[in-house]
Amino acid sequence: MADAKKKESKYDLAIIGAGPAGLAASVYASRYKLSNAVIGPELGGYVSTTHLVEDYLGFETITGMDLAEKFSEHAKKFGAELIQEQVSAAERQANGRGDWVLTTWTDRKIRARAVLLATGTKHNKIGVPGEDKFEGRGVSYCVTCDAAFFKEKPVVIVGGGDSALKGALHLTEFASHLYVVHRRKDFRAEPTWVDRVKAKQNVTFILENEVTEVLGDGKVDGVKLKQPFKGKDSLNVDGVFIEIGSTPDPTLANAFKANIDDGNFVLVNDCQRTSAERVWAAGDNTTNSAMFRQIGTASAEGSVAAGDIYEHLNDPKAKWADKGAVSESTPVQTVVTD
Ligand SMILES: Cc1cc2nc3c(=O)[nH]c(=O)nc-3n(C[C@H](O)[C@H](O)[C@H](O)COP(=O)(O)OP(=O)(O)OC[C@H]3O[C@@H](n4cnc5c(N)ncnc54)[C@H](O)[C@@H]3O)c2cc1C
């Protein structure tokens, strides 16, 4: 008990998620002199697992790891407390100012006047036999993290969006041969990524086809295909990379009683306010920015939220619904996965 008490800390703003949305919000919050903590297991969020970023203004080309470090260093230098933990529960104080109290996985308590949910999304699974069984033993959702384990080995990547094609490009630097399996004829990825992968010698595209099972005995040794390819209904591969988009985990939004849409995206108004009082949301997990889920849009939403948080906390007469309440009637968005 004494230990838990000692661990309790208090801030104006608790930011859950240390990706671009959370860290950008922190930079602005610090400028507004709001004490803030950014709580998240990975500094930089998804950016830290991205191979190359070439479309974020000011950086013609930069590795995800370097950009993630720049983001977290910036937030830290401006005053953020970075807490590398996961938030597992949230509760609103019934008395006093109605602060939110967050609990982390090590039972640390974080009390704050306002909360920003910047928890991003989680990788989608293809949902076929063998996928869960071989996760971490040949099945991967992170090319940057795992490509080097497949040096001179044949691998397959599933997906047709930017993440899949950029991942494919990175994999060609390691794998003996790479199969790109995509269920459609055309790619959603930017043409530049498709062209760069096509220019590689060690790639085969298998389009309008799907992986239906991950095969192996102890570790992956192949995948089954929906349609035969060159007369064979399976591919011999040692690694299976899955890059078919991502969806938010609704657990925390539900803990805050913040309304979400059918795809688990948090419903927000123009100021990034959710339906739960003094809870804002920003980044890939929200319905804003036309669901264009990028570093630039995530940081923009975080910045907008921080500005509104500052205004709201500094106006004693402010009501939650003043800036337009979020209702369940907010249109449900379509979730495109690959
Ligand atoms: C492979 C790949 C390549 C990409 N390439 C580009 C690119 O080149 N350019 C570009 O603009 N965008 C790119 N993106 C998209 C970009 O990374 C995201 O749009 C951006 O990171 C979203 O930022 P975010 O802060 O909303 O969420 P995230 O970056 O997902 O960060 C959210 C963080 O919240 C944490 N979190 C979740 N739940 C909790 C909890 N309960 N407690 C504490 N923390 C929690 C997560 O662990 C995560 O670290 C890429 C994405 C991927 C997957």
Ligand as a Chemical Component Dictionary entry (heavy atoms), coordinates in Angstrom:
data_LIG
# 
_chem_comp.id                   LIG 
_chem_comp.type                 NON-POLYMER 
_chem_comp.pdbx_formal_charge   0 
_chem_comp.three_letter_code    LIG 
# 
loop_
_chem_comp_atom.comp_id 
_chem_comp_atom.atom_id 
_chem_comp_atom.alt_atom_id 
_chem_comp_atom.type_symbol 
_chem_comp_atom.charge 
_chem_comp_atom.model_Cartn_x 
_chem_comp_atom.model_Cartn_y 
_chem_comp_atom.model_Cartn_z 
_chem_comp_atom.pdbx_ordinal 
LIG C1  C1  C 0 4.682  -0.379 -41.166 1  
LIG C2  C2  C 0 4.135  1.017  -41.101 2  
LIG C3  C3  C 0 4.691  2.013  -41.879 3  
LIG C4  C4  C 0 4.213  3.333  -41.817 4  
LIG N1  N1  N 0 4.808  4.292  -42.576 5  
LIG C5  C5  C 0 4.367  5.571  -42.512 6  
LIG C6  C6  C 0 4.998  6.621  -43.262 7  
LIG O1  O1  O 0 5.958  6.379  -43.990 8  
LIG N2  N2  N 0 4.504  7.875  -43.155 9  
LIG C7  C7  C 0 3.452  8.185  -42.354 10 
LIG O2  O2  O 0 3.074  9.351  -42.278 11 
LIG N3  N3  N 0 2.839  7.219  -41.640 12 
LIG C8  C8  C 0 3.259  5.923  -41.701 13 
LIG N4  N4  N 0 2.633  4.942  -40.980 14 
LIG C9  C9  C 0 1.458  5.318  -40.163 15 
LIG C10 C10 C 0 1.911  6.010  -38.881 16 
LIG O3  O3  O 0 2.910  5.231  -38.259 17 
LIG C11 C11 C 0 0.720  6.188  -37.958 18 
LIG O4  O4  O 0 -0.284 6.892  -38.639 19 
LIG C12 C12 C 0 1.092  6.962  -36.696 20 
LIG O5  O5  O 0 2.134  6.320  -36.008 21 
LIG C13 C13 C 0 -0.119 7.083  -35.782 22 
LIG O6  O6  O 0 0.254  7.724  -34.619 23 
LIG P1  P1  P 0 -0.566 7.545  -33.272 24 
LIG O7  O7  O 0 0.147  8.366  -32.253 25 
LIG O8  O8  O 0 -1.992 7.811  -33.508 26 
LIG O9  O9  O 0 -0.519 6.001  -32.925 27 
LIG P2  P2  P 0 0.692  4.986  -32.750 28 
LIG O10 O10 O 0 1.893  5.426  -33.484 29 
LIG O11 O11 O 0 0.100  3.657  -33.066 30 
LIG O12 O12 O 0 1.020  5.058  -31.205 31 
LIG C14 C14 C 0 0.090  4.666  -30.238 32 
LIG C15 C15 C 0 0.823  4.112  -29.056 33 
LIG O13 O13 O 0 -0.105 3.919  -27.979 34 
LIG C16 C16 C 0 0.310  2.806  -27.249 35 
LIG N5  N5  N 0 -0.781 2.270  -26.443 36 
LIG C17 C17 C 0 -1.854 1.537  -26.845 37 
LIG N6  N6  N 0 -2.605 1.176  -25.776 38 
LIG C18 C18 C 0 -1.982 1.691  -24.694 39 
LIG C19 C19 C 0 -2.239 1.654  -23.303 40 
LIG N7  N7  N 0 -3.301 1.002  -22.813 41 
LIG N8  N8  N 0 -1.384 2.269  -22.458 42 
LIG C20 C20 C 0 -0.298 2.940  -22.942 43 
LIG N9  N9  N 0 0.010  3.010  -24.247 44 
LIG C21 C21 C 0 -0.820 2.391  -25.107 45 
LIG C22 C22 C 0 0.755  1.813  -28.308 46 
LIG O14 O14 O 0 1.611  0.852  -27.728 47 
LIG C23 C23 C 0 1.458  2.735  -29.310 48 
LIG O15 O15 O 0 2.832  2.776  -29.068 49 
LIG C24 C24 C 0 3.114  3.638  -40.993 50 
LIG C25 C25 C 0 2.539  2.617  -40.202 51 
LIG C26 C26 C 0 3.038  1.327  -40.255 52 
LIG C27 C27 C 0 2.417  0.247  -39.405 53 
# 
loop_
_chem_comp_bond.comp_id 
_chem_comp_bond.atom_id_1 
_chem_comp_bond.atom_id_2 
_chem_comp_bond.value_order 
_chem_comp_bond.pdbx_ordinal 
LIG C1  C2  SING 1  
LIG C2  C3  SING 2  
LIG C2  C26 DOUB 3  
LIG C3  C4  DOUB 4  
LIG C4  N1  SING 5  
LIG C4  C24 SING 6  
LIG N1  C5  DOUB 7  
LIG C5  C6  SING 8  
LIG C5  C8  SING 9  
LIG C6  O1  DOUB 10 
LIG C6  N2  SING 11 
LIG N2  C7  SING 12 
LIG C7  O2  DOUB 13 
LIG C7  N3  SING 14 
LIG N3  C8  DOUB 15 
LIG C8  N4  SING 16 
LIG N4  C9  SING 17 
LIG N4  C24 SING 18 
LIG C9  C10 SING 19 
LIG C10 O3  SING 20 
LIG C10 C11 SING 21 
LIG C11 O4  SING 22 
LIG C11 C12 SING 23 
LIG C12 O5  SING 24 
LIG C12 C13 SING 25 
LIG C13 O6  SING 26 
LIG O6  P1  SING 27 
LIG P1  O7  DOUB 28 
LIG P1  O8  SING 29 
LIG P1  O9  SING 30 
LIG O9  P2  SING 31 
LIG P2  O10 DOUB 32 
LIG P2  O11 SING 33 
LIG P2  O12 SING 34 
LIG O12 C14 SING 35 
LIG C14 C15 SING 36 
LIG C15 O13 SING 37 
LIG C15 C23 SING 38 
LIG O13 C16 SING 39 
LIG C16 N5  SING 40 
LIG C16 C22 SING 41 
LIG N5  C17 SING 42 
LIG N5  C21 SING 43 
LIG C17 N6  DOUB 44 
LIG N6  C18 SING 45 
LIG C18 C19 SING 46 
LIG C18 C21 DOUB 47 
LIG C19 N7  SING 48 
LIG C19 N8  DOUB 49 
LIG N8  C20 SING 50 
LIG C20 N9  DOUB 51 
LIG N9  C21 SING 52 
LIG C22 O14 SING 53 
LIG C22 C23 SING 54 
LIG C23 O15 SING 55 
LIG C24 C25 DOUB 56 
LIG C25 C26 SING 57 
LIG C26 C27 SING 58 
# 
